Amino acid sequence: MMSIIWHTPSIAIRIRASLGRTSCPGLIQLLQCPPLRFQSTNRDMSTLTFPLNDGTNVPALAFGTGTALYNKDAQNAVVTAIKTGFVHLDGAQMYGNEDSLGDAIVASGKPRESLYITTKLNKLSKGQTVKSTLVESLRKLKVDYVNLFLIHMPNHHEVPLTDIWKQMEEVQKEGLAKSIGVSNFRIKDFEEILPGATVKPVVNQIEFHPYVFGAAESLYEYTEKQGIRTESYGGLTPIVRARGGPLDPVLAKITERISKTGGKSVSEGQVLSKWLLQKGVVVVTTSSKEERIKEYLAVPSLPDLTAEEIAELEAAGKKHHKRAFCQWLDEKN
């Protein structure tokens, strides 16, 4: 259990919460409303959580099995991540390694209820059902349910998106997924599914960092108003894929200030992750190195960025656009 605070313009409501559902339906309704920039008062390591619009809570730091682990055996990396302190594991059918993710879950020896497991729906072909693909994922993951199931892409299915979302709602009703959401959705994709939805997506997982902030800001604001939380992948792109840009001096200055304020050295990657957390964004990241994993987990306990530093990062990010994944998201139509 941990204590989390929901801020309104005039009051702050303190709620006792865990990874499961809150016990008060009235408070669940409050949690379905913006604002989403909502911080746990427990800022230690991976215990920071954010509330979702269905009354559940999501660990704010996730260990992903895509990018560097795509189509690779993820067992050793995931076991290290769990041993080091990660509880949120982010997988996908598309990544081609759900089996080894499941092996890591078993090898960790952790009780199922202590882990938060995400997977994502790959392309749905005619004749397939969302349930059949999820049942297969659960077999590979060696679990009875996932905490979060996402539509990975909105635009490569052979089944209408509205039908897919209805099927997502059904697997949630059956208890195969505790929460359901989406990934790489644009505003127009939400406008397609929301009118007929009885359950609203809890998250939209997208590439999110200062170098896409200019392009993604309207989407971020739209989903925030809808009570849909943003999750970020590729959050370290400015320092691993786009060096030499206008963010470099800003990041260097902020990193130096936080290092001095906190009394210990911090990295630019930690500063970027801190920016995401302060915007209420779930951070999905990965590494095979234990020291780097510990660095990620330490981000919640670092001194906060100031409002001026956040504004500087965003202003510098808007001067240069760099999208590392899903370039079709930049297409106008």
C-alpha positions in Angstrom: 0.0 0.0 0.0 1.1 3.6 -0.6 -0.3 7.0 -0.3 -1.1 9.1 -3.4 -2.5 12.6 -3.6 -5.0 13.9 -6.2 -4.9 17.7 -6.6 -7.9 19.8 -7.5 -7.8 23.6 -7.8 -8.5 24.0 -4.1 -8.0 20.7 -2.3 -5.7 17.6 -2.2 -7.3 14.2 -1.6 -5.1 11.6 0.0 -6.0 8.0 -1.0 -4.5 4.7 0.1 -3.9 2.7 -3.0 -2.1 -0.4 -4.3 -1.5 -1.9 -7.7 -5.2 -3.1 -7.6 -8.4 -1.1 -7.6 -9.3 1.5 -5.1 -12.1 0.5 -2.7 -14.3 3.5 -3.0 -16.4 3.9 -6.2 -16.8 7.6 -5.7 -13.0 8.1 -5.7 -12.7 6.0 -8.8 -15.0 8.4 -10.6 -12.8 11.3 -9.4 -9.7 9.5 -10.7 -11.3 9.2 -14.1 -11.1 13.0 -14.5 -8.1 15.1 -15.4 -5.6 16.4 -14.4 -3.3 13.4 -14.9 0.0 15.1 -13.7 -0.4 13.2 -10.5 2.5 12.0 -8.3 2.8 9.3 -5.7 4.1 10.6 -2.4 6.3 7.5 -2.2 9.1 8.4 -4.6 11.4 5.4 -3.8 12.7 3.4 -6.8 10.1 1.6 -8.8 7.2 2.1 -6.3 6.1 5.3 -7.9 2.6 4.8 -9.5 0.2 6.8 -11.5 -3.6 6.3 -11.4 -5.5 5.2 -14.5 -9.1 6.1 -15.5 -10.4 2.6 -14.5 -9.4 3.0 -10.9 -6.2 0.9 -11.1 -2.6 2.2 -10.7 0.3 1.7 -13.1 3.9 1.6 -12.0 5.5 4.7 -13.5 8.7 3.0 -14.6 8.5 0.0 -17.0 11.2 -2.3 -18.3 10.6 -2.9 -22.0 11.4 -5.9 -24.2 11.4 -4.1 -27.5 14.2 -2.1 -29.2 17.4 -3.7 -28.1 15.6 -7.0 -27.2 13.4 -7.1 -30.3 13.2 -10.7 -31.5 15.9 -11.7 -29.0 15.9 -13.9 -25.9 14.9 -11.4 -23.1 15.2 -13.8 -20.1 18.5 -12.7 -18.6 17.8 -9.0 -19.1 14.3 -9.2 -17.6 15.5 -11.3 -14.6 18.2 -8.7 -13.9 15.5 -5.9 -14.2 13.2 -7.7 -11.7 16.0 -8.5 -9.3 17.1 -4.9 -9.4 13.6 -3.6 -8.6 11.4 -3.3 -11.7 7.9 -4.6 -11.3 6.3 -3.3 -14.5 7.3 -5.4 -17.5 6.3 -4.1 -21.0 6.1 -6.7 -23.7 4.3 -7.2 -27.1 3.3 -9.9 -29.5 5.3 -8.0 -32.2 8.5 -8.2 -30.2 8.8 -11.9 -30.8 10.0 -12.7 -27.3 7.0 -13.3 -25.1 8.2 -16.8 -24.4 11.5 -15.6 -22.9 9.7 -12.8 -21.0 7.5 -15.6 -19.5 10.6 -17.6 -18.6 12.0 -14.6 -16.8 8.8 -14.1 -14.9 8.9 -17.7 -13.7 12.7 -17.6 -13.0 12.3 -14.5 -10.9 10.2 -16.4 -8.3 8.1 -13.3 -7.7 4.4 -13.8 -6.8 2.2 -13.0 -9.8 0.4 -10.2 -7.9 3.7 -8.4 -7.3 4.3 -7.8 -11.0 2.6 -5.6 -13.5 2.7 -7.2 -16.9 1.8 -5.4 -20.2 1.6 -7.0 -23.7 0.2 -5.6 -27.0 -1.9 -6.9 -29.8 -0.1 -7.4 -33.1 -1.8 -7.2 -36.5 -5.3 -8.8 -36.4 -6.0 -10.7 -39.5 -9.4 -11.8 -40.8 -10.5 -15.0 -39.0 -8.5 -14.1 -35.9 -9.9 -12.7 -32.7 -8.4 -10.5 -30.1 -9.1 -13.2 -27.5 -7.3 -16.0 -29.4 -4.2 -13.9 -29.7 -4.3 -12.9 -26.0 -4.8 -16.5 -24.9 -1.7 -17.4 -26.9 0.3 -14.5 -25.3 -0.8 -15.7 -21.8 0.4 -19.2 -22.7 3.8 -17.8 -23.7 4.0 -15.5 -20.7 3.0 -18.3 -18.4 0.3 -16.2 -16.6 -3.5 -16.3 -16.3 -3.9 -12.6 -17.1 -2.1 -9.4 -18.0 -2.4 -6.2 -16.1 -2.5 -4.1 -19.3 -3.3 -5.1 -22.9 -2.8 -2.6 -25.7 -3.6 -2.3 -29.4 -0.1 -1.9 -30.6 -0.9 0.0 -33.9 -4.1 1.5 -35.2 -3.5 1.1 -38.9 -2.4 -2.4 -40.0 -5.3 -4.6 -39.1 -7.7 -6.5 -41.5 -10.5 -5.9 -39.0 -12.2 -2.5 -38.4 -10.6 -0.7 -35.4 -14.0 -0.2 -33.8 -14.6 -4.0 -33.9 -11.1 -4.6 -32.4 -11.9 -2.2 -29.5 -15.1 -4.0 -28.8 -13.2 -7.3 -28.6 -10.7 -5.6 -26.2 -13.6 -4.7 -24.0 -14.7 -8.3 -24.0 -11.3 -9.7 -22.9 -11.3 -7.2 -20.1 -14.7 -8.4 -19.0 -13.5 -12.0 -19.0 -10.6 -11.1 -16.7 -7.8 -11.9 -19.2 -6.7 -8.3 -19.1 -7.2 -6.1 -16.0 -6.9 -2.8 -18.0 -7.0 -2.1 -21.8 -5.4 0.7 -23.8 -3.7 1.6 -27.0 -0.4 2.5 -28.5 0.6 4.8 -31.4 -2.9 6.2 -31.6 -3.5 9.6 -33.2 -6.4 11.9 -32.3 -8.3 10.7 -35.4 -7.9 7.1 -34.1 -9.5 8.0 -30.8 -12.3 9.8 -32.6 -12.9 6.6 -34.4 -13.3 4.3 -31.4 -14.5 6.5 -28.5 -18.1 7.2 -29.8 -19.0 3.5 -29.6 -16.8 2.6 -26.6 -18.2 1.5 -23.3 -14.6 1.4 -21.8 -12.2 4.2 -22.4 -8.5 3.3 -23.1 -6.4 3.9 -20.0 -3.2 4.7 -21.8 -1.7 5.7 -25.1 1.9 4.5 -25.5 3.8 6.6 -28.0 7.3 7.8 -28.7 7.6 10.8 -26.4 10.6 13.1 -25.8 11.4 16.8 -26.3 12.3 16.3 -30.0 8.8 15.0 -30.8 7.0 17.3 -28.2 6.1 19.9 -30.8 4.4 17.3 -33.0 2.9 15.3 -30.1 1.8 18.2 -27.8 -1.8 18.4 -29.2 -2.2 14.6 -28.8 -0.8 14.7 -25.3 -3.2 17.5 -24.3 -6.1 15.7 -26.0 -5.5 12.5 -24.2 -5.0 14.3 -20.9 -8.4 16.0 -21.2 -9.9 12.5 -22.0 -8.3 11.1 -18.8 -6.0 8.8 -20.9 -2.5 8.6 -19.6 0.5 8.8 -21.9 3.2 6.2 -21.8 6.6 6.9 -23.5 8.9 4.7 -25.4 12.1 6.0 -27.1 12.4 8.7 -24.4 16.2 8.8 -24.6 16.3 9.5 -28.3 17.7 13.0 -27.9 20.9 11.5 -26.4 21.2 8.2 -28.1 19.9 9.0 -31.7 20.1 12.8 -32.1 23.2 14.2 -30.5 24.3 17.6 -31.6 20.9 19.2 -31.4 19.6 22.3 -29.5 18.8 20.1 -26.4 22.5 19.3 -25.7 23.4 22.5 -23.8 20.1 22.7 -22.0 20.4 19.1 -20.8 24.1 19.7 -19.8 23.1 22.7 -17.7 20.1 21.0 -16.0 22.2 17.8 -15.3 24.9 19.9 -13.6 22.3 21.7 -11.5 20.5 18.6 -10.3 23.8 16.9 -9.6 24.8 19.8 -7.3 21.4 20.0 -5.7 21.1 16.3 -5.0 24.7 15.9 -4.0 25.4 13.1 -6.4 26.1 12.7 -10.1 23.1 12.3 -12.4 23.0 11.5 -16.1 21.3 13.3 -18.9 19.2 10.2 -19.4 17.9 10.6 -15.9 17.0 14.2 -16.6 15.0 13.2 -19.7 13.2 10.5 -17.6 12.5 13.0 -14.8 10.9 15.4 -17.4 8.6 12.6 -18.5 7.6 11.6 -14.9 6.9 15.2 -14.0 4.5 15.4 -17.0 2.7 12.4 -15.6 4.1 10.1 -18.4 4.9 6.4 -17.8 8.5 5.7 -18.8 9.3 2.5 -20.7 13.0 1.9 -21.1 15.4 -1.0 -21.3 19.0 -2.0 -20.7 21.0 -5.2 -20.3 23.4 -3.5 -17.8 22.5 -3.7 -14.1 24.1 -0.3 -13.3 22.0 1.4 -16.0 18.8 -0.3 -14.7 19.6 1.0 -11.2 20.1 4.5 -12.7 16.6 4.4 -14.2 15.0 3.2 -11.0 16.6 6.1 -9.1 14.9 8.8 -11.2 11.8 9.3 -9.0 14.0 10.2 -6.0 16.0 12.9 -7.8 15.3 16.6 -7.2 12.5 17.9 -9.3 13.1 20.0 -12.5 11.9 23.5 -12.0 9.1 25.0 -14.1 11.7 27.1 -15.9 13.9 24.0 -16.7 10.8 22.1 -18.0 10.0 25.1 -20.3 13.6 25.3 -21.5 13.6 21.6 -22.4 10.4 21.9 -24.3 11.4 25.1 -26.1 14.7 23.5 -27.2 13.0 20.3 -28.3 10.6 22.2 -30.5 13.5 23.6 -32.5 14.4 20.2 -33.9 12.1 17.3 -34.9 13.5 13.7 -34.6 11.2 10.7 -34.6 13.0 7.4 -34.3 10.0 5.1 -34.7 6.7 5.0 -36.6 7.5 7.8 -39.0 4.1 7.4 -40.5 2.8 9.3 -37.5 4.3 12.5 -39.1 2.1 12.1 -42.2 -0.7 14.6 -42.4 -3.3 12.2 -43.6 
